Amino acid sequence: MIRFVFAFSVTLFAMSPVLAQPVKDAPTANHSVDDPETVVRGLYSEAVDVDALPMSQRLESLFLRERDYLEASGHPFDRLDFDWMVNGQDALITELGIETMEVPMRDYGDEALDQFDRKIVTASFKNFDSPTMIRYYWVRERSGWKLDDVTGHGEDSMTWTLSLLLAFGG
């Protein structure tokens, strides 16, 4: 029985690209984070592995669909032909700035209350002297903060959305 549980756990672990081995103190897909800004800062200091980001069920399912597409098509590379964290193939990050904006969800009952269950964490930097901005969209789920989407904008005026690239290709 123990061998079956171990084999099942290893198989499940290997199947999901978002469940890669986390670095020390990094969040995992099943782990919540207290502060999305700290996680984004950790991505750029390499203290957090991008594959260990806690993702919303929606975004995680898109990554799983991409994995299934690769397996079915036999293509050796996925449809994301760049590193979405730096908006390029390679990176030399300078002048990193991180800002967080809380996004209220309104409750229009008898009393309008702001509930801050969404955050946008923006990373602005130069990648090889090219101005770049990556926005990380976070949602608070029952289990904690999860990454729900990412958008990028670079010097070439091309804007992309991670969920759309995963769903429809680039």
Summary of the structure (lengths in Angstrom):
residues: 170
radius of gyration: 17.5
end to end distance: 44.1
largest distance: 56.5
contacts: 453
relative contact order: 0.16
helix: 31%
strand: 36%
